[in-house]
Amino acid sequence: MMPHVPARGQSISPTRRQFTDRRGISGGSSRHRRRISARVAATVARGLSHRMAELLLEGDINGRYPGRDDAHEGYRLTMALAVGASQPGRAWTPADFHQALLYAPTEGGAWARRLRANKGTEYAEGKLTGMLLKAREIVQLRPPITCRQSAWETVQRIRDVVDGMEWPTRGGGGTDLKNMTVRLDMCERGGGLDHEVSLRRLAELMGCAKDTAALSNKRLVARGLLALEKSGAGSEHGSQWRLVDPARAVEKSAQPGHPPAEVLRGGRDSVPVAHTNTRALGRLVGLDAFHRYAHGTTGARLLSLLEEDQGMSALELREATGLHRTTVARRLRALVEDGLVIELEDLYYLSPAVAGPAGLEPDEDVLQTVAEQRGTAGAGERRRLRHVRDRESYRQWRFAKKEKRREEQRRLVPKGVVDLVTGEIRDPEWQGWDVSDPYRPVPLPGWAADAAA
């Protein structure tokens, strides 16, 4: 009798496949789908988006709502479901919310059901009702994107908040600012807060190393300014991200009440509100002249704040950026040496080489000369070519792995059945078979089988 050989392309047994097909909902291996029917799943997830329905039925399988402990994670997940159930056109009533989380075996309602078991049904329903009402207020304050114009307005609102935040250089604040600047430009061109970008491409746009960009992503996610929708690891596509309105996440926002400094020279009475011009900064961060070994992010921030006809003092720039006075002085001195900034009576102005009718419009030839003087010319191109080699190497590795897997699936005679040195068949189940071709073994004639035995 021939040993059992699975048919080509058959990954599970016929019995298991028939059992899976008979189920009311596909994917019988998921935890919640072993306990909830397709009819109940469709009822409790009625009106939710695909992402929110998946979160309700499967739970936080992608780890998008981490917390200090299980209780904190459960609260964040439930609050996300409350926001999803409060969207215009598909808003739930409190009874619908209670039914989906408390009285249906959904993974997303595990925290709510534990709350009911510990503190009673009345307390749990009141808690969920309060969270749903709070979510409605949040949704009303942030109107949905209905057209490209509203998308631009949303992106601009986030840009205004980012411009008003302090980004200290210590702790990677400058790198995080570059990250947000690049993403704001991408969202503005794409017409929405959702965008797709790979880690290597992000590093090229930021003008930094790949690992530096990855650490910046983690900090922005932890700070609540960025959300990972879908990871692109292990695929040929970039990760899908979404910018989050940072109005609630701002801890050190520079608002109009920013404390003024003492009276300055030149008859100025107060210091401008601390801010960053991310629109102008986006034209500089990826250039070689603003590599970390040249003028860096600090030089780009100072340059983006200056104008050709209205100067700013070093104290004003220090108050506007929140940087240390020695850092500002050192960077301004380097910018003046390279001809990017002009100093006149203790005020700093944009040089005509980088100024234009609309403000900062850097000349590529001038910045290339600056990069050559600072020894960073070609750094961006070398990084891009290195990333091209990395991508090609990864594609070849994936192709080789895929071919190896296909070969193993097509192979009917397992490896190790035949001794490679003597040619003897080790597995007694394959005695009497011609296994010279491991992909097409054939039984030997009776006389040959007797002779082999």
TAHUTA-V272062 format. One record per pair of residues at least 4 apart in sequence whose ideal C-beta (glycine too) atoms are under 6 Angstrom apart, sorted by the first residue. I is the first residue (numbers start at 0). J is the second residue. Records with the same first field share a line. If there is no record, write none. Layout:
# TAHUTA-V272062
I = J, J
This chain:
# TAHUTA-V272062
2 = 428
4 = 411
5 = 9
11 = 15, 16
19 = 27
22 = 27
23 = 36, 37
24 = 32, 37
26 = 32
31 = 35, 56, 57, 106
34 = 104
35 = 39, 40, 104
40 = 56
43 = 99, 103
44 = 52, 55
46 = 89
47 = 51, 52, 83
51 = 83
53 = 57
54 = 107
55 = 80, 105, 107
56 = 105
57 = 106
58 = 106, 107
59 = 63, 64, 76
64 = 72, 75, 76
66 = 71, 72, 75
67 = 71
73 = 110
77 = 110
78 = 130
80 = 107
81 = 130, 131, 134
82 = 134
84 = 91, 96
85 = 90, 134, 135, 138
87 = 143
91 = 95, 96
93 = 128, 131
96 = 127, 131
97 = 101, 124, 127
98 = 102
99 = 103
100 = 108, 111
101 = 111, 115
108 = 112
111 = 123
114 = 118, 123
115 = 120, 123
118 = 122
144 = 149, 150, 153
145 = 149
147 = 190
150 = 190, 191
154 = 186, 187
157 = 242, 244
158 = 183, 277
160 = 245, 246
161 = 179, 277
162 = 274, 275, 277
163 = 252, 253, 274
164 = 249, 252
165 = 251, 321
166 = 172, 176
167 = 172
168 = 172, 173
171 = 175, 218
173 = 296
174 = 211, 215
175 = 215, 218, 219
177 = 205, 284, 296
178 = 215
180 = 277, 280, 281
181 = 204, 205
183 = 277
184 = 281
185 = 194
186 = 192, 194, 242
189 = 194
192 = 241, 242
193 = 241
194 = 240
195 = 237, 239
196 = 200, 201, 237
197 = 237
198 = 209, 212, 213
199 = 209, 386
201 = 212
202 = 207, 209, 212
203 = 383
204 = 285
205 = 212, 284
206 = 284, 285
207 = 211, 212
219 = 224, 225
220 = 225
222 = 248
223 = 243, 248
224 = 243, 245, 248
226 = 241, 243
228 = 239, 241
229 = 239
230 = 238
231 = 236, 237, 238
245 = 249
253 = 257, 272, 273
257 = 272, 273
259 = 269, 270
260 = 270, 318
263 = 267
270 = 315, 318
271 = 319
273 = 319, 321
276 = 280, 303, 304
279 = 303, 359
280 = 299, 303
283 = 289, 299
284 = 299
286 = 366
287 = 370, 375, 376, 378, 379
288 = 293, 366, 369, 370
289 = 294, 298, 299
290 = 375, 378
291 = 295
292 = 375
293 = 373, 375
294 = 298
297 = 330
298 = 330, 334
300 = 320
301 = 316, 330
304 = 319
305 = 347, 349
306 = 349
307 = 348, 349, 354
310 = 346, 347, 348
311 = 315, 316, 347
312 = 345, 346
313 = 327, 328
316 = 327
317 = 324, 327
322 = 326, 327
334 = 339, 340
335 = 340, 342
337 = 369
338 = 350
339 = 350, 353
340 = 347, 350
341 = 348, 350
342 = 347
349 = 353, 354
352 = 362, 365
353 = 361
355 = 360
361 = 366
370 = 375, 376
371 = 376
377 = 381
409 = 438
410 = 437, 438
411 = 440
412 = 416, 434, 437, 440
416 = 426, 429
417 = 424, 434
418 = 423, 425
424 = 429, 430
429 = 434
431 = 443, 448
432 = 440, 442
433 = 441, 443
434 = 440
443 = 447, 448
